[in-house]
Amino acid sequence: MSNVFDTDSPTNLTEYSVSELSGSIKRTVETAFDQVRVRGEISGYRGPHSSGHAYFSLKDDRARIDAVIWKGTFSRLRFRPEEGMEVIATGKVTTFPGSSKYQIVIETLEPAGAGALMALIEERKRRLGAEGLFDAARKRRLPFMPRVIGVVTSPTGAVIRDILHRISDRFPVHVIVWPVKVQGDGSGEEVANAIRGFNGFQPGGEMPRPDVLIVARGGGSLEDLWSFNDEIVVRAAAESEVPLISAVGHETDWTLIDYAADVRAPTPTGAAEMAVPVKAELDAQVSALSARLQGCMSRQMDHRRQSVRALMRALPSLDQLLALPRRRFDEAAAGLGRGLELNTINKRRSFERTASHLRPDVLSNRIAERRQMLAERMTRAERTVERLIDRSRSRVGRADAVFASLPTRLETQTARMGDHLANLSRHADTAVRHQLTRARGELSAQDRVLQSLSYKNVLNRGYAVIRDDENRPVSQAAALSAGVGISIEFADGRVGAVTTEGGAPPRKRLARPDEPTMPPKQGSLF
């Protein structure tokens, strides 16, 4: 603060700078309103800022004041601010010199009475219900006989002891307890994390995944059960893939998790009774069903036995079934001897008919006929040869006459042709030399190509060509059989060989045209 006195000023008032005046006002306000409680309705709340701080206003029907909740304080709040919520805020009033505004820095925040809490619950229930989190169609049935049960509750209260005692009395199963706070700051986040943690277990993993979840807490006031009205808890229960039982408070206590859970139990003990059946009742039921099954099986067997006996009486006897086949067999046996005799007689007659055509005189007649036909063909052949000789003699005579006048004409033509031939010879020598040169070059090129494609180059690398007895190349072992003569061609010559075993049956060798054919042997007439 400046104490300089300006003698030229018409007044003796102290002069302040803007910063000095704003700082003085800030200290005065913070000293006068260091700790205040303000009741009002939240307005302009849009959630935490990117910095983590929350900015909004508190208002009533006649005034409005800016409010701020710093990041560290916001994370410790028991109730989260919501638009239109009537609250009681505790904090201190301060100013913001940059814009000449004052605001309240909130340190604690609580709803303004039970009526406000119920209104907040109803509004949250309406909003979450509109999203379908409470629909009955999405609720799952509880497993009849779970093997693992997960319990989300406080590890030190009487609730967990009541649940474990009730489960061990009815049907002992494996129980996994996820300890959480069920009241106070951060309890809602712990319950939601526990529900999501159980759902994160993998089936067959090191930690078995529960077949059913129980979220339990003892009774209390509306404020004590407020953690189970948190939106994060309700959404975790609605998203749970494991069937969930809500057992929060007594029978008359209702929280929002009860609407999102698959089943609501009136008490934690009732939740344990819903989760598992009574083992003694199951044993009695199984015994009764087993006795009924045995009785049904006995009656069914008696009924089937009577049916079989009735069917046996309706079946024909063995003698009746075999009577007709026996008669047919006897008739066939009686006619077998006679049939053999008739067959022999028929065969003899056929033999006699065939033998009657093989008499010596028949063969002699056929030989005589063949000889006569051969003689006639020889006679016709001699006549044909004589006509051909006569025709050739006539042609030779005509040729002699032509040859007699041929020398004179040949001399003239020879002289003329000699000149022409000399000219052609000179041209031919030149053409032949060029042609030979070109042909020699082409032949050399073709020879090089032929040598590169010749199989003999392959033989020079150690391979051989196998040929069969007809000098045909053999490319597969299955084409040869044992005992067949083959030839093996190497790079320097051929050698003969005989196969000892092969992949195909022996082939019948075809007779060569120059080999004599043997007459077929006479077969049996039978």
C-alpha positions in Angstrom: 0.0 0.0 0.0 1.4 3.4 -0.9 1.4 6.1 1.7 2.7 8.9 -0.6 0.8 12.1 -0.1 0.2 14.1 -3.2 0.2 17.8 -2.2 -1.3 18.7 -5.6 -4.4 16.4 -5.0 -7.6 18.2 -3.9 -8.2 15.5 -1.3 -6.2 13.7 1.3 -7.4 10.2 0.5 -4.8 7.4 0.1 -4.1 6.3 -3.5 -4.0 2.6 -4.3 -3.0 0.7 -7.4 -5.5 -1.8 -8.9 -3.4 -4.7 -7.7 -3.2 -3.3 -4.2 -6.9 -2.7 -4.0 -7.7 -6.2 -5.4 -5.3 -7.9 -3.0 -6.8 -5.9 0.0 -10.3 -7.0 -1.0 -9.2 -10.6 -1.3 -7.6 -10.7 2.1 -10.6 -9.0 3.7 -13.1 -11.5 2.1 -11.0 -14.5 2.9 -10.7 -13.3 6.5 -14.4 -12.6 7.0 -15.6 -15.7 5.2 -12.9 -18.2 6.0 -15.3 -21.1 6.6 -18.9 -21.0 5.5 -21.8 -23.4 4.7 -23.9 -22.5 1.7 -27.1 -24.2 0.6 -28.1 -23.9 -3.1 -28.8 -25.6 -6.4 -25.9 -26.7 -8.7 -26.1 -24.9 -12.0 -23.8 -25.0 -15.1 -22.1 -28.2 -14.1 -20.4 -29.9 -17.1 -18.2 -32.4 -15.3 -14.5 -32.1 -14.3 -12.3 -29.9 -16.5 -9.4 -31.4 -18.4 -7.2 -30.2 -15.5 -9.3 -32.2 -13.0 -10.9 -29.1 -11.4 -14.7 -28.7 -11.4 -16.3 -25.2 -12.1 -20.0 -24.5 -11.6 -22.4 -22.2 -9.7 -24.6 -22.3 -6.7 -27.9 -20.5 -6.9 -31.3 -19.9 -5.3 -34.3 -18.0 -6.4 -32.6 -14.6 -5.9 -28.8 -14.9 -6.2 -25.9 -16.8 -7.7 -22.3 -17.5 -6.7 -19.5 -19.1 -8.6 -18.0 -22.3 -7.1 -14.9 -24.4 -7.7 -13.7 -27.7 -6.5 -10.0 -28.3 -6.8 -8.7 -31.7 -8.3 -7.5 -33.1 -5.0 -10.7 -32.3 -3.2 -12.9 -33.6 -6.0 -11.4 -37.1 -5.8 -12.3 -37.3 -2.1 -15.9 -36.2 -2.4 -18.5 -38.7 -1.1 -21.1 -37.4 -3.5 -20.4 -36.2 -7.1 -22.0 -33.0 -8.2 -24.9 -33.2 -10.6 -26.8 -30.6 -12.5 -29.9 -29.3 -10.6 -28.9 -31.1 -7.4 -29.6 -29.2 -4.1 -26.5 -29.4 -1.9 -24.8 -28.0 1.2 -21.3 -26.8 0.4 -18.7 -26.1 3.0 -15.6 -24.0 2.1 -14.2 -20.5 2.0 -15.0 -17.5 -0.1 -12.3 -15.9 -2.1 -11.9 -13.5 -5.0 -10.4 -13.8 -8.4 -8.5 -10.5 -9.0 -8.1 -11.1 -12.7 -11.9 -10.5 -13.3 -13.0 -8.8 -10.0 -15.2 -11.8 -9.2 -15.7 -13.7 -6.0 -16.3 -17.5 -5.6 -16.5 -20.2 -3.0 -13.8 -22.9 -2.9 -15.7 -26.0 -1.8 -14.0 -28.5 0.5 -16.9 -30.8 1.3 -20.2 -31.3 -0.5 -23.4 -33.2 0.6 -27.0 -33.4 -0.5 -29.4 -31.1 1.2 -31.3 -33.7 3.3 -32.8 -37.1 2.8 -35.4 -35.8 0.4 -32.7 -34.5 -1.9 -31.0 -37.9 -1.8 -34.3 -39.7 -2.7 -34.9 -37.2 -5.5 -31.3 -37.8 -6.7 -31.9 -41.6 -6.6 -35.2 -41.3 -8.5 -33.6 -39.1 -11.2 -30.7 -41.5 -11.5 -33.0 -44.5 -11.6 -35.0 -42.9 -14.4 -32.0 -42.0 -16.4 -30.3 -45.4 -16.1 -33.6 -47.2 -16.7 -34.0 -45.3 -19.9 -30.7 -46.8 -21.1 -32.1 -50.3 -20.5 -29.9 -51.2 -17.6 -32.9 -52.4 -15.6 -34.7 -54.4 -18.3 -35.9 -57.8 -17.3 -35.0 -59.2 -20.7 -31.3 -58.8 -20.1 -31.4 -60.6 -16.7 -29.8 -64.1 -16.6 -31.0 -67.1 -14.6 -28.8 -68.3 -11.8 -27.0 -71.7 -12.3 -28.7 -74.5 -10.4 -25.5 -75.9 -8.9 -22.5 -73.5 -9.1 -19.1 -74.9 -8.4 -17.5 -71.5 -7.5 -19.2 -68.5 -5.8 -17.6 -65.0 -5.7 -18.6 -62.7 -2.8 -18.0 -59.0 -2.8 -18.3 -57.6 0.7 -16.3 -56.4 3.7 -14.0 -59.2 5.1 -14.5 -58.1 8.7 -18.3 -57.8 9.1 -20.9 -60.4 10.1 -22.2 -60.6 6.5 -19.4 -62.8 5.2 -19.6 -65.2 8.1 -23.4 -65.6 7.7 -22.9 -66.3 3.9 -20.1 -68.8 4.4 -22.0 -70.6 7.2 -25.2 -70.8 5.2 -23.4 -72.1 2.1 -21.5 -74.8 4.1 -24.8 -75.9 5.7 -26.7 -76.2 2.4 -24.2 -77.2 -0.2 -20.4 -76.7 0.5 -18.7 -75.2 -2.6 -15.6 -73.2 -3.3 -16.1 -69.5 -2.2 -13.8 -66.6 -3.3 -14.1 -63.4 -1.3 -13.1 -60.1 -2.8 -12.7 -57.7 0.2 -13.9 -54.2 -0.4 -15.1 -51.2 1.6 -18.9 -51.1 1.7 -19.2 -47.5 3.2 -17.3 -44.3 2.9 -15.1 -42.6 0.3 -14.0 -44.8 -2.6 -16.3 -47.7 -1.6 -18.3 -47.5 -4.8 -15.1 -47.7 -7.0 -13.9 -50.7 -5.0 -17.2 -52.6 -5.4 -17.3 -51.8 -9.2 -13.7 -52.9 -9.6 -14.4 -56.2 -7.7 -17.3 -57.0 -10.0 -15.3 -56.3 -13.1 -12.3 -58.2 -11.6 -14.4 -61.4 -11.1 -15.6 -61.1 -14.7 -12.0 -60.7 -15.8 -11.1 -64.2 -14.6 -10.6 -66.6 -17.5 -12.4 -70.1 -17.4 -9.8 -72.7 -16.6 -7.3 -70.2 -15.4 -5.1 -70.2 -12.3 -8.0 -68.5 -10.3 -11.3 -70.2 -11.2 -14.0 -67.9 -12.6 -17.1 -67.8 -10.3 -20.4 -69.2 -11.6 -22.4 -66.7 -9.6 -21.5 -63.4 -7.8 -23.0 -62.1 -4.5 -22.7 -58.4 -3.6 -23.6 -58.1 0.0 -23.8 -55.6 2.8 -25.6 -55.3 6.1 -28.4 -52.9 6.9 -27.9 -49.1 7.5 -29.2 -45.7 6.7 -29.6 -44.2 3.3 -26.3 -42.5 3.6 -24.6 -45.8 4.7 -25.9 -47.6 1.6 -25.2 -44.7 -0.7 -22.2 -46.4 -2.3 -24.5 -49.0 -3.9 -26.5 -46.2 -5.6 -23.4 -44.9 -7.4 -23.7 -45.0 -11.2 -20.3 -46.8 -11.5 -21.6 -49.7 -9.3 -24.9 -49.9 -11.2 -23.1 -50.0 -14.6 -20.6 -52.7 -13.4 -23.5 -54.9 -12.2 -25.4 -54.4 -15.5 -22.3 -55.3 -17.5 -21.4 -58.4 -15.5 -21.4 -61.5 -17.6 -21.5 -63.7 -14.4 -25.0 -63.9 -12.9 -25.1 -61.4 -10.0 -27.2 -61.5 -6.7 -27.7 -58.2 -4.9 -27.9 -58.6 -1.1 -27.6 -55.0 0.2 -29.3 -54.1 3.5 -32.4 -55.6 5.0 -35.5 -56.6 3.2 -37.0 -53.1 3.3 -33.8 -51.4 1.9 -33.6 -50.8 -1.8 -30.6 -49.5 -3.8 -30.1 -49.0 -7.5 -27.8 -52.1 -7.7 -30.9 -54.2 -6.8 -32.5 -53.1 -10.1 -29.4 -53.8 -12.2 -28.6 -57.2 -10.6 -30.0 -60.4 -12.0 -31.6 -61.4 -8.7 -32.3 -59.4 -5.5 -32.0 -61.2 -2.2 -33.8 -59.7 0.9 -30.7 -60.4 3.1 -27.2 -61.7 2.7 -28.3 -65.0 4.2 -31.1 -65.2 1.6 -28.6 -64.6 -1.1 -26.6 -67.7 0.0 -29.8 -69.7 0.0 -30.6 -68.6 -3.6 -27.0 -69.4 -4.8 -26.9 -73.1 -3.8 -29.5 -75.8 -3.3 -29.9 -78.0 -0.2 -27.6 -81.0 -0.6 -29.8 -83.2 1.6 -32.9 -82.5 -0.4 -31.0 -83.3 -3.6 -29.8 -86.6 -2.2 -33.3 -87.5 -1.2 -34.6 -86.4 -4.6 -31.9 -88.5 -6.4 -32.8 -91.5 -4.2 -36.5 -91.2 -5.0 -35.8 -90.8 -8.7 -33.4 -93.8 -8.6 -36.1 -95.9 -6.9 -38.6 -94.9 -9.5 -36.1 -95.6 -12.3 -35.5 -99.1 -10.9 -39.2 -99.8 -10.7 -39.8 -98.5 -14.2 -37.0 -100.7 -15.5 -38.4 -103.8 -13.8 -41.9 -103.2 -15.1 -40.5 -102.5 -18.6 -38.4 -105.7 -18.6 -41.5 -107.7 -17.5 -43.5 -106.1 -20.3 -40.8 -106.8 -22.9 -40.5 -110.4 -21.7 -44.2 -111.0 -22.0 -44.1 -109.4 -25.5 -41.3 -111.7 -26.6 -43.1 -114.8 -25.3 -46.2 -113.7 -27.2 -44.1 -113.3 -30.4 -42.5 -116.7 -29.9 -45.9 -118.4 -29.8 -46.8 -116.7 -33.1 -43.6 -117.9 -34.9 -43.7 -121.2 -36.8 -41.8 -124.2 -35.5 -38.4 -125.3 -36.9 -39.9 -128.4 -38.7 -42.4 -126.2 -40.4 -39.8 -123.8 -41.7 -37.5 -126.6 -43.0 -40.2 -128.8 -44.5 -40.4 -127.2 -47.9 -36.6 -126.9 -48.3 -36.2 -130.6 -47.3 -38.7 -131.7 -49.9 -37.0 -129.7 -52.6 -33.6 -131.2 -51.6 -35.0 -134.8 -51.7 -36.5 -134.2 -55.1 -33.3 -132.8 -56.4 -31.2 -135.6 -54.9 -33.6 -138.2 -56.5 -33.3 -136.6 -60.0 -29.5 -136.1 -59.8 -28.6 -139.7 -61.0 -31.0 -139.6 -63.9 -29.7 -136.1 -64.9 -26.1 -137.3 -65.0 -27.1 -140.3 -67.2 -29.0 -138.0 -69.6 -26.1 -135.5 -69.7 -23.6 -138.3 -70.5 -25.9 -139.6 -73.3 -26.2 -136.1 -74.8 -22.4 -135.6 -74.7 -21.8 -139.0 -76.4 -24.2 -138.2 -79.2 -22.6 -134.8 -79.8 -19.2 -136.6 -79.9 -20.4 -139.1 -82.4 -21.8 -136.3 -84.7 -18.5 -134.5 -84.6 -16.5 -137.7 -85.2 -18.6 -138.6 -88.2 -17.1 -135.6 -90.0 -13.5 -136.6 -89.4 -13.3 -139.8 -91.6 -10.2 -140.5 -93.8 -12.1 -140.4 -97.1 -13.5 -136.9 -96.2 -9.9 -135.7 -95.6 -8.7 -137.3 -98.9 -11.5 -135.6 -100.9 -10.6 -132.2 -99.4 -6.9 -132.7 -100.3 -7.8 -133.7 -103.9 -10.0 -130.6 -104.2 -7.1 -128.4 -102.9 -4.7 -130.0 -105.4 -7.0 -129.4 -108.3 -7.5 -125.8 -107.4 -3.7 -125.3 -107.1 -3.2 -126.9 -110.6 -5.8 -124.6 -112.2 -4.1 -121.5 -110.6 -0.7 -122.7 -111.9 -2.1 -123.0 -115.5 -3.6 -119.5 -115.4 -0.4 -118.1 -114.1 1.6 -119.7 -117.0 -0.7 -118.2 -119.6 -0.4 -114.8 -118.0 3.4 -115.0 -118.1 3.4 -116.0 -121.8 1.1 -112.9 -122.6 3.4 -110.6 -120.7 6.5 -112.0 -122.6 4.8 -111.5 -126.0 3.9 -107.9 -125.1 7.4 -107.2 -123.9 8.9 -108.5 -127.2 6.7 -106.1 -129.2 7.8 -103.2 -127.1 11.5 -104.2 -127.6 11.1 -104.3 -131.4 9.6 -100.8 -131.6 12.4 -99.6 -129.4 15.1 -101.0 -131.7 13.6 -99.0 -134.6 13.8 -95.9 -132.6 17.3 -96.6 -131.5 18.5 -97.1 -135.1 17.8 -93.4 -136.0 18.9 -92.1 -132.6 22.7 -91.7 -133.2 22.3 -89.0 -135.8 19.9 -87.0 -133.8 22.0 -87.5 -130.7 25.1 -86.1 -132.3 23.2 -82.9 -133.3 21.6 -82.5 -129.9 24.8 -83.4 -128.2 26.7 -80.6 -129.9 24.0 -78.1 -129.1 23.7 -79.3 -125.6 27.4 -79.4 -125.2 27.6 -75.6 -125.7 24.7 -75.0 -123.5 26.1 -77.4 -120.9 29.5 -75.6 -120.9 27.7 -72.3 -120.1 25.6 -74.0 -117.4 28.7 -75.7 -116.0 30.4 -72.4 -115.5 27.4 -70.9 -113.8 26.8 -74.1 -111.9 30.3 -74.2 -110.5 29.9 -70.8 -109.1 26.5 -71.5 -107.7 27.6 -74.8 -106.3 30.5 -73.3 -104.5 28.2 -70.6 -102.9 25.6 -73.2 -102.1 28.1 -75.6 -100.6 29.5 -72.8 -98.5 26.1 -71.8 -97.2 25.0 -75.4 -96.8 28.2 -76.2 -95.0 27.5 -73.3 -92.5 23.9 -74.4 -92.0 25.0 -78.0 -91.6 27.5 -77.0 -89.0 24.9 -75.1 -87.1 22.4 -77.9 -87.3 25.1 -80.4 -86.2 25.8 -78.2 -83.2 22.1 -78.1 -82.3 21.8 -81.9 -82.9 24.8 -82.6 -80.8 23.3 -80.5 -78.0 20.0 -82.3 -78.2 21.4 -85.8 -78.8 20.8 -88.3 -76.0 24.3 -89.5 -76.5 25.5 -86.4 -74.6 23.5 -87.8 -71.7 25.1 -91.2 -72.2 28.5 -89.5 -71.9 27.5 -88.4 -68.4 27.1 -92.0 -67.2 23.5 -92.8 -68.1 22.3 -95.7 -70.3 19.3 -96.4 -72.6 17.4 -99.7 -72.1 15.7 -101.3 -75.1 13.5 -104.4 -75.2 13.8 -107.4 -77.6 12.1 -105.3 -80.4 14.7 -102.5 -80.0 12.2 -100.1 -78.5 13.3 -97.8 -75.6 11.9 -98.7 -72.2 11.2 -95.8 -69.8 9.5 -97.7 -66.9 10.4 -100.8 -65.0 6.8 -101.9 -65.0 7.0 -102.4 -68.8 9.4 -105.3 -68.3 8.9 -108.7 -66.9 11.3 -111.4 -65.6 13.3 -113.4 -68.2 13.0 -110.8 -71.0 16.0 -110.1 -73.2 17.1 -106.4 -73.2 20.0 -104.4 -74.6 21.7 -101.6 -72.7 23.3 -98.9 -74.7 26.2 -97.0 -73.2 28.3 -94.2 -74.6 30.8 -96.6 -76.1 28.5 -99.4 -77.3 25.7 -101.9 -76.4 25.5 -105.0 -74.2 22.8 -107.6 -73.9 21.1 -108.6 -70.7 18.2 -110.7 -69.3 15.8 -109.3 -66.6 15.6 -111.3 -63.4 12.5 -109.6 -62.0 10.0 -107.0 -63.3 6.9 -105.0 -62.5 4.6 -106.5 -65.2 3.5 -110.1 -66.2 5.5 -111.8 -69.0 4.3 -110.6 -72.4 3.6 -112.9 -75.2 6.3 -112.4 -77.9 4.9 -111.8 -81.4 6.3 -114.0 -84.1 8.5 -112.3 -86.7 7.4 -112.4 -90.3 10.4 -114.5 -91.3 9.9 -117.1 -88.5 8.0 -120.3 -89.4 4.7 -120.7 -87.7 3.9 -124.0 -85.9 0.5 -125.5 -86.6 -1.8 -125.5 -83.6 -2.1 -128.7 -81.6 -5.3 -130.5 -81.7 -7.3 -129.9 -78.5 -9.5 -132.2 -76.5 -13.0 -132.8 -77.8 -14.4 -132.8 -74.3 
